[in-house]
Amino acid sequence: MDKQLKPKNKKTKRMLVWGIPAVVLIGLIFMSATRKKQVNIDKETISIKNITKGDFEDVLLFNSTVEPTTSVLINVIQGGSVSEVFVESGQKVTKGTPLIRVYNPNAELNYLTQETAIVEQINNLRNIRVSIKNQQLNLDEQLLSIDNAFKNAERQYVTDERLYKKDVIARNTFRTSEQEYKFQKERNEVIKAKVSNEKNDRNVQLARINASVKKMEESLELLRKNKENFIVKAPVDGLLSSFNPTLGQNYNQGDNIGKMDQLDGYKLIAKVDEYYISKLRENIKGTVTIADQKLPIRVSKIDPEIVKGGFQVELQFENDSIVKGIRSGMSLKSKMFLSNNSKALLLPKGLFFQSTNGKWVFVLNADNKAVKRNVRIGRENPFYYEVLEGLKEGDRVITSSYDDFKDMEELNIN
């Protein structure tokens, strides 16, 4: 008789089949998640620097350009084409020295027309002035004649009055003499008043004419001086620079053709990164090296406008008398002291900062492994960062770029 077989537990079998791989997979995932990201790095491809303790110089280094303390631009007053060039760039010239002559036939014709018109107006006014003076002379002559007639009439009246009282002359003769006297007297007073008013009016008219003639003569003088503007002259004594006109070249009124550098000293002009806009201020001191000689300088002016990531500063020499061997246009290394020296942990500068923004670094341990470490960076100068937290003296830090492994947590240094 056959024995009945009981089937095996299928549920248990399925658990074993699927459970073991799942446990293994979970274990692998856990190990992968807890394992630090590592990469092998060749020591020759990185730069390793030691953390040191020393004096931190809070300084700023930049290139500066030598410029004259005072420069005067040379502009064309009367536009035209260059017909003559009298000097060359780089020459020392005195004030009033002719530099170039420009030719503009239209402007010259215009000046000639204006000059002729002004001269004609002046002549007309002068003729009017002569006519008024002649009229005044005629009135003065008439006044003298009338005054003379009055005096004659007065004398005759006085004589006839005495004779009439003595019954020497007839009453009618006396009345005629008296009437003539009164007439000449009233006539004389009326004409004197009229002549006085006319004289005042003519004096006002002559004063206005004289003022007009004076203004026209001034305009004529200015016009003739303007005709001299066809010759461009040096505005001050100094060294002529940036002056390169060519014959036939056309300039418009107001165009710049060069500049005069007055030889009264030099200054330095520099463009500084906008990072230092809040750190630089006027009268901060520094040094500049000229022919192995360090000369003291100071910040004299700051232009706060940011242009293409930088702003402009102006530096003055502390003592112009000791500045030797300097020329306009020279490029010099300037060093400005932002604060006094102080003791600090020093981290040499490197490309790592661009990857981490100074928030963390790779620090080497005794096993030649580099691990991430959070740090806090303070001030910086052209050579070092000031370390405030996270590092100690003697630590070895990778200072080269982290771009290839910035997502790693440990570096195995071969």
LUMDRENSE-376063 format. One record per residue (C-alpha): residue number from 1; x, y, z. Coordinates in steps of 0.2 Angstrom, whole numbers, plus 5000, padded with zeros to 4 digits. Example, Ala and Ser with C-alpha at 12.3 -4.5 7.8 and 13.67 -1.06 7.14 Angstrom:
BEGIN
{1,{5062,4978,5039}}
{2,{5068,4995,5036}}
END
This chain:
BEGIN
{1,{5000,5000,5000}}
{2,{5007,5017,4995}}
{3,{5011,5030,5009}}
{4,{5005,5048,5006}}
{5,{5018,5061,5005}}
{6,{5015,5078,5013}}
{7,{5020,5093,5002}}
{8,{5034,5105,5009}}
{9,{5030,5122,5016}}
{10,{5031,5133,5000}}
{11,{5030,5149,5010}}
{12,{5046,5146,5019}}
{13,{5055,5141,5003}}
{14,{5050,5158,4995}}
{15,{5056,5167,5010}}
{16,{5073,5159,5009}}
{17,{5074,5162,4991}}
{18,{5070,5181,4991}}
{19,{5076,5185,5009}}
{20,{5094,5180,5008}}
{21,{5098,5191,4993}}
{22,{5088,5206,5000}}
{23,{5099,5205,5016}}
{24,{5115,5205,5006}}
{25,{5109,5219,4995}}
{26,{5104,5230,5010}}
{27,{5121,5226,5018}}
{28,{5130,5232,5003}}
{29,{5119,5248,5002}}
{30,{5123,5251,5020}}
{31,{5141,5249,5018}}
{32,{5142,5260,5002}}
{33,{5132,5273,5011}}
{34,{5143,5273,5027}}
{35,{5159,5272,5017}}
{36,{5168,5289,5014}}
{37,{5171,5295,4996}}
{38,{5189,5292,4992}}
{39,{5200,5295,4977}}
{40,{5219,5291,4974}}
{41,{5229,5307,4970}}
{42,{5247,5308,4964}}
{43,{5257,5319,4976}}
{44,{5266,5327,4961}}
{45,{5250,5334,4954}}
{46,{5245,5344,4970}}
{47,{5253,5357,4980}}
{48,{5255,5355,4999}}
{49,{5259,5369,5011}}
{50,{5262,5370,5030}}
{51,{5253,5381,5042}}
{52,{5265,5393,5050}}
{53,{5264,5406,5063}}
{54,{5271,5423,5060}}
{55,{5268,5442,5057}}
{56,{5253,5444,5046}}
{57,{5255,5460,5034}}
{58,{5238,5467,5030}}
{59,{5245,5474,5014}}
{60,{5238,5477,4996}}
{61,{5249,5475,4981}}
{62,{5245,5482,4964}}
{63,{5253,5490,4948}}
{64,{5252,5509,4947}}
{65,{5256,5521,4933}}
{66,{5266,5537,4934}}
{67,{5257,5552,4928}}
{68,{5261,5571,4930}}
{69,{5253,5580,4945}}
{70,{5246,5593,4933}}
{71,{5241,5590,4915}}
{72,{5232,5603,4904}}
{73,{5223,5597,4889}}
{74,{5226,5606,4872}}
{75,{5210,5608,4862}}
{76,{5207,5615,4845}}
{77,{5197,5632,4847}}
{78,{5194,5634,4828}}
{79,{5191,5619,4818}}
{80,{5199,5615,4801}}
{81,{5213,5605,4793}}
{82,{5231,5605,4799}}
{83,{5242,5615,4787}}
{84,{5257,5617,4798}}
{85,{5265,5607,4812}}
{86,{5278,5617,4822}}
{87,{5284,5605,4836}}
{88,{5284,5587,4840}}
{89,{5278,5577,4855}}
{90,{5290,5575,4869}}
{91,{5297,5593,4867}}
{92,{5298,5605,4882}}
{93,{5288,5621,4876}}
{94,{5284,5638,4885}}
{95,{5267,5646,4886}}
{96,{5261,5653,4869}}
{97,{5273,5643,4858}}
{98,{5264,5639,4842}}
{99,{5260,5621,4840}}
{100,{5250,5619,4824}}
{101,{5241,5630,4811}}
{102,{5224,5625,4805}}
{103,{5216,5631,4788}}
{104,{5197,5634,4787}}
{105,{5193,5645,4772}}
{106,{5174,5646,4777}}
{107,{5178,5652,4794}}
{108,{5191,5665,4788}}
{109,{5178,5672,4775}}
{110,{5166,5673,4790}}
{111,{5178,5682,4800}}
{112,{5182,5695,4786}}
{113,{5163,5698,4783}}
{114,{5160,5701,4802}}
{115,{5175,5712,4803}}
{116,{5169,5723,4788}}
{117,{5152,5724,4796}}
{118,{5158,5730,4813}}
{119,{5170,5742,4805}}
{120,{5156,5749,4795}}
{121,{5144,5751,4810}}
{122,{5158,5759,4820}}
{123,{5161,5772,4806}}
{124,{5142,5776,4805}}
{125,{5141,5779,4824}}
{126,{5156,5790,4823}}
{127,{5148,5800,4809}}
{128,{5132,5802,4819}}
{129,{5143,5807,4834}}
{130,{5152,5821,4823}}
{131,{5135,5827,4817}}
{132,{5128,5828,4835}}
{133,{5143,5838,4840}}
{134,{5141,5850,4825}}
{135,{5123,5853,4830}}
{136,{5128,5857,4847}}
{137,{5141,5869,4841}}
{138,{5127,5878,4830}}
{139,{5116,5879,4845}}
{140,{5130,5886,4856}}
{141,{5133,5899,4842}}
{142,{5114,5903,4842}}
{143,{5114,5904,4861}}
{144,{5129,5917,4861}}
{145,{5120,5927,4847}}
{146,{5103,5927,4857}}
{147,{5112,5931,4873}}
{148,{5122,5946,4864}}
{149,{5105,5953,4858}}
{150,{5098,5952,4875}}
{151,{5112,5961,4883}}
{152,{5111,5975,4869}}
{153,{5093,5977,4872}}
{154,{5096,5977,4891}}
{155,{5109,5991,4889}}
{156,{5098,6001,4877}}
{157,{5084,6000,4889}}
{158,{5094,6006,4904}}
{159,{5101,6020,4894}}
{160,{5084,6025,4887}}
{161,{5076,6024,4904}}
{162,{5088,6037,4911}}
{163,{5086,6048,4896}}
{164,{5067,6047,4897}}
{165,{5067,6052,4916}}
{166,{5077,6067,4911}}
{167,{5064,6071,4896}}
{168,{5078,6069,4884}}
{169,{5070,6056,4873}}
{170,{5052,6053,4868}}
{171,{5040,6042,4878}}
{172,{5037,6031,4862}}
{173,{5056,6028,4860}}
{174,{5057,6023,4878}}
{175,{5042,6011,4876}}
{176,{5050,6003,4861}}
{177,{5067,6001,4870}}
{178,{5057,5993,4885}}
{179,{5047,5981,4874}}
{180,{5063,5975,4865}}
{181,{5071,5972,4882}}
{182,{5057,5962,4888}}
{183,{5056,5952,4872}}
{184,{5074,5948,4872}}
{185,{5074,5943,4890}}
{186,{5060,5931,4888}}
{187,{5067,5924,4872}}
{188,{5084,5922,4880}}
{189,{5076,5912,4895}}
{190,{5065,5901,4883}}
{191,{5080,5897,4871}}
{192,{5092,5894,4886}}
{193,{5080,5881,4893}}
{194,{5077,5873,4876}}
{195,{5095,5872,4873}}
{196,{5099,5865,4890}}
{197,{5086,5851,4887}}
{198,{5093,5847,4870}}
{199,{5110,5847,4876}}
{200,{5106,5834,4890}}
{201,{5097,5824,4877}}
{202,{5112,5825,4865}}
{203,{5124,5821,4880}}
{204,{5114,5805,4883}}
{205,{5114,5801,4865}}
{206,{5133,5803,4864}}
{207,{5135,5793,4879}}
{208,{5126,5778,4871}}
{209,{5135,5780,4855}}
{210,{5151,5780,4864}}
{211,{5146,5765,4873}}
{212,{5141,5756,4857}}
{213,{5157,5761,4849}}
{214,{5167,5754,4863}}
{215,{5158,5738,4863}}
{216,{5160,5736,4844}}
{217,{5178,5740,4846}}
{218,{5180,5727,4859}}
{219,{5170,5715,4848}}
{220,{5182,5719,4834}}
{221,{5197,5716,4845}}
{222,{5190,5699,4850}}
{223,{5186,5695,4832}}
{224,{5204,5699,4827}}
{225,{5210,5688,4842}}
{226,{5199,5674,4837}}
{227,{5207,5675,4820}}
{228,{5223,5670,4829}}
{229,{5215,5654,4835}}
{230,{5219,5646,4818}}
{231,{5236,5644,4827}}
{232,{5235,5632,4842}}
{233,{5247,5638,4855}}
{234,{5254,5630,4871}}
{235,{5242,5635,4886}}
{236,{5256,5633,4899}}
{237,{5274,5629,4901}}
{238,{5278,5610,4901}}
{239,{5281,5594,4892}}
{240,{5271,5591,4876}}
{241,{5264,5574,4876}}
{242,{5250,5563,4866}}
{243,{5253,5576,4852}}
{244,{5252,5567,4835}}
{245,{5244,5578,4822}}
{246,{5247,5575,4803}}
{247,{5246,5587,4789}}
{248,{5229,5588,4781}}
{249,{5221,5580,4796}}
{250,{5204,5588,4800}}
{251,{5199,5593,4818}}
{252,{5182,5600,4824}}
{253,{5181,5614,4836}}
{254,{5185,5607,4854}}
{255,{5194,5592,4848}}
{256,{5209,5587,4859}}
{257,{5226,5586,4850}}
{258,{5237,5583,4865}}
{259,{5241,5588,4883}}
{260,{5254,5598,4892}}
{261,{5262,5590,4907}}
{262,{5268,5603,4919}}
{263,{5284,5598,4927}}
{264,{5279,5601,4945}}
{265,{5279,5583,4951}}
{266,{5272,5566,4948}}
{267,{5257,5555,4955}}
{268,{5253,5537,4953}}
{269,{5236,5531,4946}}
{270,{5230,5513,4949}}
{271,{5215,5502,4947}}
{272,{5211,5491,4962}}
{273,{5200,5476,4964}}
{274,{5182,5481,4970}}
{275,{5185,5469,4985}}
{276,{5196,5483,4993}}
{277,{5183,5497,4991}}
{278,{5179,5496,5010}}
{279,{5197,5494,5015}}
{280,{5205,5508,5006}}
{281,{5203,5526,5012}}
{282,{5212,5542,5010}}
{283,{5229,5545,5018}}
{284,{5233,5526,5020}}
{285,{5252,5525,5018}}
{286,{5263,5513,5008}}
{287,{5278,5512,4998}}
{288,{5283,5511,4980}}
{289,{5300,5504,4973}}
{290,{5309,5514,4960}}
{291,{5327,5507,4955}}
{292,{5329,5497,4971}}
{293,{5324,5512,4982}}
{294,{5308,5512,4992}}
{295,{5299,5528,4993}}
{296,{5284,5533,5004}}
{297,{5267,5536,4996}}
{298,{5250,5539,5002}}
{299,{5232,5538,4995}}
{300,{5227,5555,4990}}
{301,{5210,5552,4981}}
{302,{5198,5537,4979}}
{303,{5186,5536,4965}}
{304,{5171,5525,4972}}
{305,{5164,5521,4955}}
{306,{5166,5503,4951}}
{307,{5170,5500,4932}}
{308,{5173,5482,4926}}
{309,{5176,5475,4944}}
{310,{5188,5489,4950}}
{311,{5190,5507,4955}}
{312,{5203,5520,4953}}
{313,{5214,5527,4966}}
{314,{5227,5541,4966}}
{315,{5243,5541,4976}}
{316,{5255,5555,4980}}
{317,{5273,5554,4985}}
{318,{5276,5560,5002}}
{319,{5292,5569,4997}}
{320,{5293,5574,4978}}
{321,{5311,5581,4981}}
{322,{5318,5563,4983}}
{323,{5309,5556,4968}}
{324,{5323,5552,4955}}
{325,{5323,5543,4939}}
{326,{5304,5543,4936}}
{327,{5296,5546,4920}}
{328,{5278,5548,4915}}
{329,{5270,5532,4909}}
{330,{5281,5520,4920}}
{331,{5273,5505,4928}}
{332,{5278,5503,4946}}
{333,{5273,5490,4960}}
{334,{5264,5499,4974}}
{335,{5262,5492,4992}}
{336,{5249,5499,5004}}
{337,{5248,5495,5022}}
{338,{5230,5492,5027}}
{339,{5234,5490,5046}}
{340,{5248,5486,5057}}
{341,{5257,5469,5058}}
{342,{5250,5456,5070}}
{343,{5254,5438,5074}}
{344,{5243,5425,5066}}
{345,{5242,5407,5058}}
{346,{5246,5409,5040}}
{347,{5239,5399,5026}}
{348,{5248,5401,5010}}
{349,{5237,5407,4995}}
{350,{5232,5394,4982}}
{351,{5218,5390,4969}}
{352,{5209,5379,4983}}
{353,{5200,5395,4988}}
{354,{5190,5396,4972}}
{355,{5183,5379,4975}}
{356,{5179,5381,4994}}
{357,{5177,5400,4996}}
{358,{5188,5397,5011}}
{359,{5176,5387,5021}}
{360,{5185,5370,5021}}
{361,{5202,5363,5016}}
{362,{5210,5346,5014}}
{363,{5222,5342,5028}}
{364,{5235,5328,5027}}
{365,{5237,5316,5042}}
{366,{5251,5304,5046}}
{367,{5245,5291,5034}}
{368,{5246,5302,5019}}
{369,{5228,5304,5018}}
{370,{5220,5321,5016}}
{371,{5203,5323,5024}}
{372,{5191,5338,5024}}
{373,{5191,5350,5038}}
{374,{5180,5365,5041}}
{375,{5190,5381,5043}}
{376,{5187,5400,5046}}
{377,{5197,5412,5036}}
{378,{5200,5430,5041}}
{379,{5210,5443,5032}}
{380,{5221,5441,5017}}
{381,{5236,5448,5008}}
{382,{5244,5444,4992}}
{383,{5253,5429,5000}}
{384,{5243,5422,5014}}
{385,{5226,5420,5022}}
{386,{5224,5423,5041}}
{387,{5217,5407,5049}}
{388,{5205,5410,5063}}
{389,{5198,5392,5066}}
{390,{5201,5374,5061}}
{391,{5219,5373,5059}}
{392,{5235,5374,5069}}
{393,{5253,5377,5067}}
{394,{5262,5363,5057}}
{395,{5246,5356,5048}}
{396,{5249,5352,5030}}
{397,{5236,5358,5018}}
{398,{5233,5355,5000}}
{399,{5233,5373,4992}}
{400,{5231,5368,4974}}
{401,{5214,5367,4964}}
{402,{5201,5356,4971}}
{403,{5190,5356,4955}}
{404,{5194,5338,4951}}
{405,{5190,5331,4968}}
{406,{5180,5344,4978}}
{407,{5166,5331,4980}}
{408,{5177,5318,4989}}
{409,{5179,5317,5008}}
{410,{5196,5308,5008}}
{411,{5211,5308,4997}}
{412,{5224,5294,4996}}
{413,{5241,5303,4992}}
{414,{5252,5291,4982}}
END
